[in-house]
Every structure is written in structure tokens, then in C-alpha cells.
């Protein structure tokens, strides 16, 4: 039977009060998406507001292009999927084998507090299905609780964009919070490697990647889990 993965993208496109745009990071979507697709997995895209998911314009700069982003640039069918994402409130976790959250700065603002996203992740975990996040999308885990009411990442190995990486992109004073600090505050056993190096960790059903370079690693872990 064909496996089915949900990918949840941000709907938020304002970078704080800077007047600049944000959204999801293309590579963090494209690399996992094509890993799933090439493995014969059916992928459905969703976002809090539905419709067009905003792309972080910085992620389209030449410096950040990879084979996966170039494939996306020429893939009108997938671009159309990005333009017509399903509304998160209409998604049913029972229809999927796992869920993947690509990063970009957008998720810090909307997916952290989204009641629909929180409920969705809680449902995946409660039904023994894996949840994967990469980079800033690990913020989607911050307010998720398990069936006993305990924060789901408490005592769990997790990673996400580091304070050092945030400092390097000069957004420490723009973001609503520093992800590394918040994951630790909620009891997460925060792990990381050198800034900008690939790193992903799995603890039970929770899979997380540190930065854009880690998106494929996190996707491979999710794929391996749903196929095991």
C-alpha cells in the first residue's frame, strides 16, 4: 500500500517589523519532498491558512540553490501544489503515515502557536506516527503535549536552528524567540553539531534536523521509520 506523508508549510510571510518578507525555506521543502516522491510516497501539502504558502525570497538566492531547488524551479506541478495547499484545520492525521515540517523563519510566528498544528502533531504522536521537523520548524513542537499533559519534547533529544546560526544571519533581535533556548526551556535534550553542518536526531517518534543542510537527513529518518 502506498505510504502517505503530510508536509506542513508556514502561512506567515512577514519578517517581524523589518518590512522584509519571510516564509518557508525552499531547500527545506524541496529536498524532503523529492526524497518522499522518489520513494513512491504520496505527499499532501498543508498550511494554517491554506492556499499559497509563502516562499522566503532569500532562499531563492543563487547561494542557496541545490539540485532539489533547481528541480523545484522547473516543476510547475509542485509549484501549483504550493499555491493550493490544504487548510490545516481540514487535515485528518488518520489519513497519513507521518508528517514533515519544513523550516524557514515563518514557522516561528504561526506554527508555534497554531492550535490546529499542535492538535495535529499530538494526534500523530498519540497514534504512534512519526513527526519530523527541520530548522526553525522545530518550533512547531514547543507547545505539543502527550496524552498525560506533559510537554512532548520533555526529556527527548531534539535539535533546531542554533543560537549561533541565528546570530550569523543577524536575526537574533528580530525573531520572536531563540529556538535553541525555547527547546531547552521546555525540557528538550537539545543537541547540535557545528553551525551549518548536517545534523538530525530521532528520539522515538520525534525527528528533528538542525538547519537547511539537515533537511534531507531528517526526511530519510522519517522515510525509514514509516517503511520499517
C-alpha positions, 0 to 999 in steps of 0.5 A, spaced: 500 500 500 502 506 498 505 510 504 502 517 505 506 523 508 503 530 510 508 536 509 506 542 513 508 549 510 508 556 514 502 561 512 506 567 515 510 571 510 512 577 514 519 578 517 517 581 524 517 589 523 523 589 518 518 590 512 522 584 509 518 578 507 519 571 510 516 564 509 518 557 508 525 555 506 525 552 499 531 547 500 527 545 506 521 543 502 524 541 496 529 536 498 524 532 503 519 532 498 523 529 492 526 524 497 518 522 499 516 522 491 522 518 489 520 513 494 513 512 491 510 516 497 504 520 496 505 527 499 499 532 501 501 539 502 498 543 508 498 550 511 494 554 517 491 558 512 491 554 506 492 556 499 499 559 497 504 558 502 509 563 502 516 562 499 522 566 503 525 570 497 532 569 500 532 562 499 531 563 492 538 566 492 543 563 487 547 561 494 542 557 496 540 553 490 541 545 490 539 540 485 532 539 489 531 547 488 533 547 481 528 541 480 523 545 484 524 551 479 522 547 473 516 543 476 510 547 475 506 541 478 509 542 485 509 549 484 501 549 483 501 544 489 504 550 493 499 555 491 493 550 493 495 547 499 490 544 504 487 548 510 490 545 516 484 545 520 481 540 514 487 535 515 485 528 518 492 525 521 488 518 520 489 519 513 497 519 513 503 515 515 507 521 518 508 528 517 514 533 515 515 540 517 519 544 513 523 550 516 524 557 514 523 563 519 515 563 518 514 557 522 516 561 528 510 566 528 504 561 526 506 554 527 508 555 534 502 557 536 497 554 531 492 550 535 490 546 529 498 544 528 499 542 535 492 538 535 495 535 529 502 533 531 499 530 538 494 526 534 500 523 530 504 522 536 498 519 540 497 514 534 504 512 534 506 516 527 512 519 526 513 527 526 519 530 523 521 537 523 527 541 520 530 548 522 526 553 525 520 548 524 522 545 530 518 550 533 512 547 531 513 542 537 514 547 543 507 547 545 505 539 543 503 535 549 502 527 550 496 524 552 498 525 560 499 533 559 506 533 559 510 537 554 512 532 548 519 534 547 520 533 555 526 529 556 527 527 548 533 529 544 531 534 539 535 539 535 533 546 531 536 552 528 542 554 533 543 560 537 549 561 533 546 560 526 541 565 528 546 570 530 550 569 523 544 571 519 543 577 524 536 575 526 537 574 533 533 581 535 528 580 530 525 573 531 520 572 536 524 567 540 531 563 540 529 556 538 535 553 541 533 556 548 525 555 547 527 547 546 531 547 552 526 551 556 521 546 555 525 540 557 528 538 550 535 534 550 537 539 545 543 537 541 547 540 535 553 539 531 557 545 528 553 551 525 551 549 518 553 542 518 548 536 517 545 534 523 538 530 525 536 526 531 530 521 532 528 520 539 522 515 538 517 518 534 520 525 534 525 527 528 528 533 528 534 536 523 538 542 525 538 547 519 537 547 511 543 542 510 539 537 515 533 537 511 534 531 507 537 527 513 531 528 517 526 526 511 530 519 510 529 518 518 522 519 517 522 515 510 525 509 514 521 509 520 514 509 516 517 503 511 520 499 517 
